[in-house]
């Protein structure tokens, strides 16, 4: 479950002030990486690089495309962008192109590009994975940025879990408005404790003409 608007809070969940940068209007607030992580409300978190990939694959990328860097796909960003930015906003994501703030303090790119943090580090402690949308493109760029830059922020709700009668725990992910377990069921009993018959022998299918 993703937030449907860019975050614009001024305090973390303990009430401490966040460092943020308002660019052009009060609805467009940018955060460096440390403040983006700190700002997550109770029960929410800054999405990982993999969580962005899962969203992108739901929108049509395959795994190989999702793992690539640079611009990927054809219309995945279009489905998420607000209609103001040549988007169709198919899911109410309302992606606004809020630009960025550089580590030197320069604000740039508003209405042309939008950048969103992930919580995932690159190969060094300075750069983090992020996502970029552009006004003139339907693709999504997977790239990196310095944690001292300030970008837009979305949060993802912490995954719920379910437990079967054997005590196996499964993570839950929401896709297309439905909640699915992230792992295959592996219980050996029905909920009334009746055993489930398990087939353990090898088998094969022969395609006969």
DRENPA-3360 file (N, C-alpha, C; in nm, 2 decimals, always signed):
BEGIN
1 = XXXXXXXX = +0.08/-0.12/+0.00/+0.00/+0.00/+0.00/+0.09/+0.12/+0.00 ~ +0.08/+0.20/-0.10/+0.16/+0.32/-0.12/+0.08/+0.45/-0.08 ~ +0.15/+0.55/-0.03/+0.08/+0.68/-0.01/+0.04/+0.73/-0.15 ~ -0.07/+0.80/-0.15/-0.13/+0.85/-0.28/-0.08/+0.99/-0.31 ~ -0.01/+1.05/-0.23/+0.04/+1.19/-0.25/+0.19/+1.19/-0.20 ~ +0.26/+1.29/-0.25/+0.40/+1.31/-0.20/+0.39/+1.36/-0.05 ~ +0.48/+1.31/+0.03/+0.49/+1.35/+0.17/+0.52/+1.50/+0.18 ~ +0.46/+1.57/+0.28/+0.50/+1.71/+0.30/+0.50/+1.74/+0.45;
9 = XXXXXXXX = +0.52/+1.64/+0.54/+0.52/+1.66/+0.68/+0.64/+1.74/+0.73 ~ +0.63/+1.80/+0.84/+0.74/+1.88/+0.90/+0.80/+1.82/+1.03 ~ +0.74/+1.71/+1.07/+0.79/+1.65/+1.20/+0.79/+1.49/+1.18 ~ +0.89/+1.43/+1.25/+0.89/+1.28/+1.25/+0.79/+1.23/+1.35 ~ +0.78/+1.10/+1.37/+0.67/+1.04/+1.45/+0.69/+1.07/+1.60 ~ +0.81/+1.11/+1.64/+0.84/+1.15/+1.78/+0.82/+1.30/+1.80 ~ +0.78/+1.37/+1.69/+0.75/+1.52/+1.70/+0.87/+1.61/+1.68 ~ +0.99/+1.55/+1.64/+1.11/+1.62/+1.61/+1.09/+1.69/+1.47;
17 = XXXXXXXX = +1.15/+1.81/+1.46/+1.14/+1.88/+1.33/+1.22/+1.82/+1.23 ~ +1.17/+1.81/+1.10/+1.24/+1.76/+0.99/+1.30/+1.88/+0.91 ~ +1.41/+1.86/+0.85/+1.47/+1.96/+0.75/+1.41/+1.93/+0.62 ~ +1.34/+2.03/+0.56/+1.27/+2.01/+0.44/+1.28/+2.14/+0.36 ~ +1.25/+2.13/+0.23/+1.27/+2.24/+0.14/+1.14/+2.25/+0.05 ~ +1.07/+2.37/+0.07/+0.95/+2.39/-0.01/+1.00/+2.46/-0.14 ~ +0.96/+2.39/-0.25/+1.00/+2.44/-0.38/+0.87/+2.48/-0.46 ~ +0.86/+2.61/-0.48/+0.75/+2.67/-0.56/+0.62/+2.68/-0.49;
25 = XXXXXXXX = +0.57/+2.58/-0.42/+0.44/+2.58/-0.35/+0.44/+2.49/-0.23 ~ +0.35/+2.51/-0.14/+0.35/+2.43/-0.02/+0.32/+2.28/-0.03 ~ +0.27/+2.24/-0.15/+0.24/+2.10/-0.17/+0.37/+2.03/-0.23 ~ +0.47/+2.10/-0.26/+0.59/+2.04/-0.32/+0.71/+2.06/-0.22 ~ +0.73/+1.95/-0.14/+0.83/+1.96/-0.03/+0.93/+1.85/-0.06 ~ +1.06/+1.89/-0.05/+1.17/+1.80/-0.08/+1.25/+1.77/+0.05 ~ +1.31/+1.65/+0.05/+1.38/+1.60/+0.17/+1.51/+1.53/+0.13 ~ +1.62/+1.56/+0.20/+1.74/+1.47/+0.18/+1.71/+1.33/+0.23;
33 = XXXXXXXX = +1.80/+1.24/+0.21/+1.78/+1.10/+0.24/+1.76/+1.07/+0.38 ~ +1.84/+1.13/+0.47/+1.83/+1.11/+0.61/+1.69/+1.15/+0.67 ~ +1.65/+1.27/+0.62/+1.52/+1.32/+0.67/+1.40/+1.25/+0.60 ~ +1.42/+1.20/+0.48/+1.32/+1.11/+0.42/+1.30/+0.99/+0.50 ~ +1.40/+0.92/+0.55/+1.39/+0.80/+0.63/+1.33/+0.84/+0.76 ~ +1.37/+0.95/+0.82/+1.33/+0.98/+0.96/+1.18/+1.02/+0.96 ~ +1.13/+1.07/+0.84/+0.99/+1.13/+0.84/+0.88/+1.02/+0.83 ~ +0.91/+0.90/+0.81/+0.81/+0.80/+0.79/+0.72/+0.79/+0.91;
41 = XXXXXXXX = +0.58/+0.81/+0.89/+0.49/+0.80/+1.00/+0.49/+0.66/+1.06 ~ +0.43/+0.64/+1.18/+0.42/+0.51/+1.24/+0.35/+0.42/+1.15 ~ +0.41/+0.30/+1.13/+0.35/+0.20/+1.05/+0.38/+0.21/+0.90 ~ +0.47/+0.30/+0.86/+0.51/+0.33/+0.72/+0.66/+0.33/+0.71 ~ +0.71/+0.31/+0.59/+0.86/+0.31/+0.57/+0.89/+0.36/+0.43 ~ +1.01/+0.41/+0.42/+1.06/+0.46/+0.29/+1.08/+0.33/+0.20 ~ +1.02/+0.32/+0.08/+1.03/+0.20/+0.01/+1.17/+0.16/-0.03 ~ +1.20/+0.03/-0.04/+1.33/-0.02/-0.09/+1.33/-0.01/-0.24;
49 = XXXXXXXX = +1.45/-0.03/-0.29/+1.46/-0.05/-0.44/+1.38/-0.16/-0.49 ~ +1.38/-0.27/-0.41/+1.30/-0.39/-0.46/+1.15/-0.36/-0.45 ~ +1.10/-0.28/-0.36/+0.96/-0.25/-0.35/+0.92/-0.16/-0.47 ~ +1.01/-0.08/-0.52/+0.98/+0.00/-0.64/+0.98/-0.10/-0.76 ~ +1.07/-0.19/-0.76/+1.07/-0.29/-0.87/+0.94/-0.37/-0.88 ~ +0.89/-0.41/-0.76/+0.76/-0.48/-0.75/+0.65/-0.40/-0.81 ~ +0.64/-0.27/-0.78/+0.54/-0.18/-0.84/+0.56/-0.17/-0.99 ~ +0.68/-0.16/-1.03/+0.71/-0.15/-1.18/+0.67/-0.27/-1.25;
57 = XXXXXXXX = +0.70/-0.39/-1.19/+0.66/-0.51/-1.26/+0.51/-0.53/-1.26 ~ +0.44/-0.49/-1.16/+0.29/-0.49/-1.17/+0.24/-0.40/-1.28 ~ +0.32/-0.29/-1.31/+0.28/-0.20/-1.42/+0.32/-0.25/-1.56 ~ +0.40/-0.36/-1.56/+0.43/-0.42/-1.69/+0.58/-0.45/-1.72 ~ +0.67/-0.41/-1.64/+0.81/-0.45/-1.66/+0.83/-0.60/-1.63 ~ +0.92/-0.66/-1.69/+0.96/-0.80/-1.65/+1.08/-0.78/-1.55 ~ +1.12/-0.89/-1.49/+1.23/-0.89/-1.39/+1.36/-0.83/-1.45 ~ +1.39/-0.87/-1.57/+1.52/-0.82/-1.63/+1.51/-0.67/-1.65;
65 = XXXXXXXX = +1.40/-0.62/-1.70/+1.39/-0.48/-1.72/+1.39/-0.41/-1.58 ~ +1.32/-0.46/-1.48/+1.32/-0.39/-1.35/+1.46/-0.38/-1.29 ~ +1.54/-0.49/-1.31/+1.68/-0.49/-1.26/+1.77/-0.40/-1.33 ~ +1.74/-0.35/-1.45/+1.83/-0.27/-1.53/+1.83/-0.13/-1.47 ~ +1.94/-0.05/-1.50/+1.95/+0.09/-1.47/+1.91/+0.17/-1.59 ~ +1.89/+0.30/-1.57/+1.85/+0.39/-1.67/+1.70/+0.39/-1.70 ~ +1.66/+0.44/-1.81/+1.52/+0.45/-1.85/+1.47/+0.31/-1.89 ~ +1.36/+0.26/-1.83/+1.31/+0.13/-1.85/+1.16/+0.14/-1.88;
73 = XXXXXXXX = +1.11/+0.05/-1.97/+0.97/+0.04/-1.99/+0.92/+0.15/-2.10 ~ +0.79/+0.15/-2.11/+0.73/+0.24/-2.21/+0.63/+0.34/-2.16 ~ +0.53/+0.28/-2.08/+0.43/+0.37/-2.02/+0.40/+0.35/-1.87 ~ +0.50/+0.30/-1.80/+0.48/+0.27/-1.66/+0.47/+0.40/-1.58 ~ +0.55/+0.50/-1.62/+0.54/+0.63/-1.55/+0.41/+0.70/-1.59 ~ +0.37/+0.69/-1.71/+0.24/+0.75/-1.76/+0.13/+0.70/-1.67 ~ +0.13/+0.58/-1.63/+0.02/+0.52/-1.55/+0.01/+0.58/-1.41 ~ +0.13/+0.64/-1.36/+0.14/+0.69/-1.23/+0.14/+0.84/-1.22;
81 = XXXXXXXX = +0.18/+0.91/-1.33/+0.19/+1.05/-1.33/+0.05/+1.12/-1.33 ~ +0.05/+1.24/-1.26/-0.07/+1.32/-1.27/-0.10/+1.37/-1.41 ~ -0.22/+1.39/-1.44/-0.26/+1.43/-1.58/-0.19/+1.56/-1.62 ~ -0.15/+1.64/-1.53/-0.08/+1.77/-1.56/+0.05/+1.74/-1.63 ~ +0.11/+1.62/-1.61/+0.24/+1.59/-1.67/+0.23/+1.48/-1.77 ~ +0.13/+1.49/-1.86/+0.11/+1.39/-1.96/+0.09/+1.25/-1.91 ~ +0.03/+1.24/-1.79/+0.00/+1.11/-1.73/-0.14/+1.07/-1.74 ~ -0.17/+0.95/-1.71/-0.31/+0.90/-1.71/-0.36/+0.87/-1.56;
89 = XXXXXXXX = -0.26/+0.87/-1.47/-0.29/+0.85/-1.33/-0.39/+0.73/-1.31 ~ -0.37/+0.62/-1.36/-0.46/+0.51/-1.36/-0.50/+0.46/-1.22 ~ -0.41/+0.48/-1.12/-0.43/+0.42/-0.99/-0.44/+0.52/-0.88 ~ -0.45/+0.65/-0.92/-0.47/+0.76/-0.81/-0.34/+0.79/-0.74 ~ -0.22/+0.75/-0.81/-0.09/+0.78/-0.75/-0.05/+0.92/-0.75 ~ -0.10/+1.00/-0.84/-0.08/+1.15/-0.85/+0.06/+1.19/-0.84 ~ +0.15/+1.12/-0.92/+0.29/+1.16/-0.92/+0.31/+1.30/-0.97 ~ +0.36/+1.39/-0.89/+0.39/+1.53/-0.93/+0.54/+1.54/-0.96;
97 = XXXXXXXX = +0.57/+1.62/-1.05/+0.71/+1.64/-1.09/+0.77/+1.76/-1.02 ~ +0.83/+1.73/-0.90/+0.86/+1.84/-0.81/+1.01/+1.88/-0.82 ~ +1.08/+1.83/-0.91/+1.22/+1.87/-0.93/+1.31/+1.83/-0.81 ~ +1.42/+1.90/-0.79/+1.51/+1.86/-0.68/+1.58/+1.98/-0.62 ~ +1.65/+1.95/-0.51/+1.74/+2.05/-0.45/+1.88/+1.99/-0.45 ~ +1.98/+2.05/-0.50/+2.12/+2.00/-0.50/+2.18/+2.02/-0.37 ~ +2.30/+1.95/-0.35/+2.37/+1.97/-0.22/+2.42/+2.11/-0.20 ~ +2.43/+2.19/-0.32/+2.47/+2.33/-0.31/+2.36/+2.42/-0.28;
105 = XXXXXXXX = +2.23/+2.37/-0.28/+2.12/+2.45/-0.24/+2.04/+2.50/-0.36 ~ +2.08/+2.45/-0.48/+2.01/+2.50/-0.61/+1.88/+2.42/-0.62 ~ +1.77/+2.48/-0.65/+1.64/+2.42/-0.68/+1.62/+2.42/-0.83 ~ +1.58/+2.31/-0.88/+1.57/+2.30/-1.03/+1.48/+2.18/-1.07 ~ +1.43/+2.19/-1.19/+1.36/+2.08/-1.25/+1.21/+2.07/-1.23 ~ +1.15/+2.16/-1.15/+1.01/+2.14/-1.12/+0.93/+2.15/-1.25 ~ +0.82/+2.06/-1.26/+0.74/+2.04/-1.38/+0.80/+1.97/-1.49 ~ +0.93/+1.95/-1.49/+1.00/+1.87/-1.59/+1.04/+1.73/-1.54;
113 = XXXXXXXX = +1.08/+1.72/-1.42/+1.12/+1.59/-1.37/+1.08/+1.58/-1.22 ~ +1.05/+1.45/-1.18/+1.03/+1.42/-1.04/+1.12/+1.31/-1.00 ~ +1.17/+1.32/-0.88/+1.26/+1.22/-0.82/+1.21/+1.17/-0.69 ~ +1.22/+1.04/-0.67/+1.17/+0.98/-0.54/+1.28/+0.89/-0.48 ~ +1.30/+0.90/-0.35/+1.40/+0.82/-0.28/+1.36/+0.68/-0.26 ~ +1.46/+0.59/-0.26/+1.44/+0.46/-0.20/+1.52/+0.45/-0.07 ~ +1.50/+0.35/+0.01/+1.59/+0.34/+0.13/+1.72/+0.26/+0.10 ~ +1.73/+0.22/-0.02/+1.84/+0.12/-0.05/+1.97/+0.20/-0.09;
121 = XXXXXXXX = +2.08/+0.15/-0.03/+2.21/+0.21/-0.07/+2.26/+0.15/-0.20 ~ +2.34/+0.23/-0.26/+2.42/+0.18/-0.38/+2.54/+0.11/-0.33 ~ +2.65/+0.11/-0.40/+2.77/+0.04/-0.35/+2.85/+0.12/-0.26 ~ +2.81/+0.24/-0.23/+2.88/+0.32/-0.13/+2.78/+0.38/-0.04 ~ +2.82/+0.44/+0.07/+2.73/+0.50/+0.17/+2.68/+0.64/+0.13 ~ +2.73/+0.70/+0.02/+2.69/+0.83/-0.01/+2.57/+0.83/-0.11 ~ +2.57/+0.74/-0.20/+2.46/+0.73/-0.30/+2.36/+0.63/-0.27 ~ +2.23/+0.67/-0.30/+2.12/+0.58/-0.28/+2.04/+0.56/-0.41;
129 = XXXXXXXX = +1.97/+0.45/-0.42/+1.89/+0.43/-0.54/+1.77/+0.52/-0.53 ~ +1.73/+0.57/-0.65/+1.61/+0.65/-0.66/+1.54/+0.62/-0.79 ~ +1.42/+0.69/-0.81/+1.34/+0.68/-0.93/+1.32/+0.82/-0.99 ~ +1.32/+0.83/-1.12/+1.30/+0.95/-1.19/+1.18/+0.94/-1.29 ~ +1.09/+1.03/-1.29/+0.99/+1.04/-1.39/+1.02/+1.18/-1.47 ~ +0.98/+1.18/-1.60/+1.00/+1.30/-1.68/+0.87/+1.34/-1.74 ~ +0.85/+1.47/-1.77/+0.73/+1.51/-1.83/+0.71/+1.46/-1.97 ~ +0.82/+1.44/-2.04/+0.82/+1.40/-2.18/+0.85/+1.26/-2.20;
137 = XXXXXXXX = +0.83/+1.17/-2.10/+0.86/+1.03/-2.11/+0.76/+0.95/-2.03 ~ +0.73/+0.83/-2.08/+0.64/+0.74/-2.01/+0.72/+0.63/-1.94 ~ +0.85/+0.64/-1.95/+0.94/+0.54/-1.88/+0.98/+0.58/-1.74 ~ +1.03/+0.49/-1.66/+1.08/+0.52/-1.53/+1.23/+0.50/-1.53 ~ +1.30/+0.59/-1.48/+1.45/+0.58/-1.47/+1.49/+0.53/-1.33 ~ +1.57/+0.42/-1.33/+1.63/+0.37/-1.20/+1.78/+0.42/-1.20 ~ +1.81/+0.51/-1.11/+1.94/+0.56/-1.10/+1.98/+0.59/-0.96 ~ +2.09/+0.66/-0.94/+2.13/+0.69/-0.80/+2.15/+0.84/-0.78;
145 = XXXXXXXX = +2.15/+0.88/-0.66/+2.17/+1.02/-0.62/+2.23/+1.03/-0.49 ~ +2.30/+1.14/-0.47/+2.37/+1.17/-0.34/+2.26/+1.19/-0.23 ~ +2.29/+1.13/-0.11/+2.19/+1.14/+0.00/+2.18/+1.29/+0.04 ~ +2.27/+1.38/+0.00/+2.26/+1.52/+0.04/+2.17/+1.60/-0.05 ~ +2.13/+1.54/-0.17/+2.03/+1.61/-0.25/+1.89/+1.59/-0.18 ~ +1.80/+1.67/-0.23/+1.66/+1.66/-0.17/+1.57/+1.63/-0.28 ~ +1.49/+1.52/-0.26/+1.39/+1.48/-0.36/+1.25/+1.46/-0.30 ~ +1.16/+1.42/-0.38/+1.02/+1.39/-0.33/+1.02/+1.26/-0.25;
153 = XXXXXXXX = +0.92/+1.24/-0.17/+0.91/+1.12/-0.08/+0.78/+1.06/-0.09 ~ +0.77/+0.93/-0.11/+0.65/+0.84/-0.09/+0.69/+0.74/+0.02 ~ +0.59/+0.70/+0.10/+0.61/+0.59/+0.19/+0.52/+0.47/+0.16 ~ +0.56/+0.36/+0.20/+0.48/+0.23/+0.18/+0.44/+0.18/+0.32 ~ +0.32/+0.13/+0.33/+0.27/+0.08/+0.46/+0.34/-0.05/+0.49 ~ +0.38/-0.07/+0.62/+0.45/-0.19/+0.66/+0.37/-0.31/+0.63 ~ +0.43/-0.41/+0.58/+0.36/-0.54/+0.54/+0.30/-0.60/+0.66 ~ +0.17/-0.65/+0.64/+0.11/-0.73/+0.74/+0.16/-0.87/+0.73;
161 = XXXXXXXX = +0.13/-0.95/+0.82/+0.17/-1.10/+0.81/+0.04/-1.18/+0.85 ~ +0.04/-1.30/+0.80/-0.06/-1.40/+0.84/+0.01/-1.53/+0.88 ~ -0.06/-1.61/+0.96/+0.00/-1.73/+1.01/-0.09/-1.84/+0.99 ~ -0.04/-1.96/+0.94/-0.12/-2.07/+0.92/-0.13/-2.16/+1.05 ~ -0.20/-2.27/+1.04/-0.23/-2.35/+1.16/-0.10/-2.42/+1.21 ~ +0.00/-2.44/+1.12/+0.13/-2.50/+1.15/+0.22/-2.40/+1.21 ~ +0.19/-2.27/+1.21/+0.27/-2.16/+1.27/+0.36/-2.10/+1.16 ~ +0.35/-2.14/+1.03/+0.43/-2.07/+0.93/+0.37/-1.93/+0.91;
169 = XXXXXXXX = +0.46/-1.83/+0.90/+0.43/-1.69/+0.88/+0.45/-1.65/+0.74 ~ +0.36/-1.57/+0.68/+0.37/-1.53/+0.54/+0.35/-1.37/+0.54 ~ +0.44/-1.31/+0.47/+0.43/-1.17/+0.44/+0.31/-1.14/+0.35 ~ +0.25/-1.02/+0.36/+0.14/-0.99/+0.27/+0.17/-0.86/+0.19 ~ +0.14/-0.87/+0.06/+0.17/-0.76/-0.03/+0.04/-0.72/-0.09 ~ +0.01/-0.59/-0.11/-0.11/-0.54/-0.18/-0.08/-0.51/-0.33 ~ -0.15/-0.57/-0.42/-0.13/-0.56/-0.56/-0.26/-0.53/-0.62 ~ -0.28/-0.42/-0.69/-0.40/-0.39/-0.76/-0.53/-0.39/-0.67;
177 = XXXXXXXX = -0.51/-0.35/-0.54/-0.62/-0.34/-0.45/-0.65/-0.47/-0.38 ~ -0.57/-0.58/-0.41/-0.59/-0.71/-0.34/-0.47/-0.74/-0.26 ~ -0.49/-0.81/-0.15/-0.38/-0.85/-0.07/-0.35/-1.00/-0.09 ~ -0.22/-1.02/-0.12/-0.17/-1.16/-0.15/-0.06/-1.19/-0.05 ~ -0.04/-1.33/-0.02/+0.07/-1.37/+0.05/+0.19/-1.37/-0.04 ~ +0.31/-1.33/+0.01/+0.43/-1.32/-0.07/+0.50/-1.46/-0.09 ~ +0.46/-1.55/-0.01/+0.52/-1.69/-0.02/+0.41/-1.79/-0.04 ~ +0.44/-1.90/-0.10/+0.35/-2.01/-0.13/+0.31/-2.07/+0.01;
185 = XXXXXXXX = +0.18/-2.12/+0.01/+0.13/-2.19/+0.13/+0.21/-2.32/+0.15 ~ +0.24/-2.35/+0.27/+0.31/-2.47/+0.30/+0.26/-2.55/+0.43 ~ +0.14/-2.52/+0.47/+0.08/-2.58/+0.58/+0.05/-2.73/+0.55 ~ +0.04/-2.81/+0.65/+0.01/-2.95/+0.64/-0.13/-2.99/+0.69 ~ -0.20/-2.89/+0.74/-0.33/-2.91/+0.80/-0.43/-2.81/+0.76 ~ -0.56/-2.85/+0.75/-0.67/-2.75/+0.74/-0.69/-2.68/+0.87 ~ -0.77/-2.58/+0.87/-0.78/-2.50/+0.99/-0.85/-2.58/+1.10 ~ -0.92/-2.69/+1.07/-0.99/-2.77/+1.17/-0.89/-2.88/+1.22;
193 = XXXXXXXX = -0.76/-2.87/+1.18/-0.65/-2.96/+1.21/-0.66/-3.09/+1.14 ~ -0.75/-3.11/+1.04/-0.74/-3.23/+0.96/-0.62/-3.22/+0.87 ~ -0.55/-3.34/+0.86/-0.43/-3.34/+0.78/-0.46/-3.32/+0.63 ~ -0.37/-3.25/+0.56/-0.38/-3.24/+0.42/-0.29/-3.35/+0.35 ~ -0.35/-3.42/+0.26/-0.27/-3.53/+0.19/-0.16/-3.46/+0.11 ~ -0.04/-3.50/+0.13/+0.07/-3.44/+0.05/+0.13/-3.55/-0.04 ~ +0.15/-3.50/-0.17/+0.21/-3.59/-0.27/+0.36/-3.56/-0.27 ~ +0.44/-3.66/-0.24/+0.59/-3.64/-0.22/+0.67/-3.71/-0.33;
201 = XXXXXXXX = +0.61/-3.79/-0.41/+0.68/-3.86/-0.52/+0.70/-3.77/-0.64 ~ +0.80/-3.81/-0.72/+0.82/-3.73/-0.84/+0.73/-3.78/-0.95 ~ +0.69/-3.69/-1.04/+0.60/-3.72/-1.15/+0.64/-3.64/-1.27 ~ +0.59/-3.69/-1.38/+0.62/-3.62/-1.51/+0.50/-3.63/-1.60 ~ +0.49/-3.53/-1.70/+0.38/-3.53/-1.79/+0.44/-3.56/-1.93 ~ +0.38/-3.66/-2.00/+0.43/-3.70/-2.13/+0.33/-3.65/-2.24 ~ +0.38/-3.57/-2.33/+0.30/-3.52/-2.44/+0.30/-3.62/-2.55 ~ +0.19/-3.69/-2.57/+0.18/-3.79/-2.67/+0.11/-3.73/-2.79;
209 = X = +0.16/-3.77/-2.91/+0.10/-3.73/-3.03/-0.04/-3.80/-3.06;
% end
